[in-house]
Amino acid sequence: MPRLKVSQVRSTTGCKQNQRDTLRSLGLKRIGDVAVKEDRPEIRGMIATVTHLITVEEVD
């Protein structure tokens, strides 16, 4: 199964609480944090919620 490398590139200051919670559940706490997750519909939904705060790359 493909994997996704998710990196936080922007701050959560001024964001809604659900966006902060989504970043936390993705495993991101601060700018520069990186998490590798499996490419599943649940993860894609979380990524869609916070696209303006993160970058996503596919990793094998």
C-alpha positions as CSV (number, residue, x, y, z in Angstrom):
1,M,0.0,0.0,0.0
2,P,1.4,3.5,-0.9
3,R,2.3,5.8,1.9
4,L,2.0,9.5,2.3
5,K,4.6,11.9,3.8
6,V,2.7,14.7,5.5
7,S,4.7,17.8,6.6
8,Q,3.3,20.8,8.5
9,V,4.4,24.0,6.9
10,R,2.1,26.6,8.4
11,S,1.1,27.6,12.0
12,T,-2.3,26.7,13.5
13,T,-2.6,30.2,15.0
14,G,-6.0,31.6,14.0
15,C,-7.3,28.2,12.8
16,K,-10.4,26.5,13.9
17,Q,-10.2,23.9,16.7
18,N,-11.2,21.0,14.4
19,Q,-8.2,21.8,12.2
20,R,-5.9,21.8,15.2
21,D,-7.3,18.5,16.3
22,T,-6.9,17.0,12.8
23,L,-3.2,18.0,12.7
24,R,-2.8,16.4,16.1
25,S,-4.4,13.1,15.0
26,L,-2.1,13.1,11.9
27,G,0.8,13.3,14.3
28,L,1.9,16.9,13.6
29,K,2.5,19.3,16.5
30,R,4.6,22.1,15.1
31,I,6.0,23.6,11.9
32,G,8.5,21.2,10.4
33,D,7.1,18.0,11.8
34,V,6.8,15.1,9.4
35,A,4.5,12.0,9.6
36,V,4.3,9.1,7.3
37,K,0.9,7.6,7.0
38,E,-0.7,4.9,4.9
39,D,-2.8,6.1,1.9
40,R,-6.3,5.4,3.2
41,P,-9.6,7.2,2.7
42,E,-9.7,8.3,6.4
43,I,-6.2,9.9,6.1
44,R,-7.2,11.5,2.8
45,G,-10.2,13.1,4.5
46,M,-8.0,14.5,7.3
47,I,-5.5,15.9,4.7
48,A,-8.4,17.6,2.8
49,T,-9.4,19.4,6.1
50,V,-6.0,21.0,6.5
51,T,-4.5,21.3,3.0
52,H,-3.6,24.9,3.6
53,L,-1.4,24.0,6.5
54,I,0.5,21.0,5.1
55,T,2.3,19.5,2.1
56,V,1.9,15.9,1.0
57,E,4.2,13.6,-0.9
58,E,3.8,10.0,-2.0
59,V,6.5,7.7,-0.6
60,D,7.2,4.0,-1.4
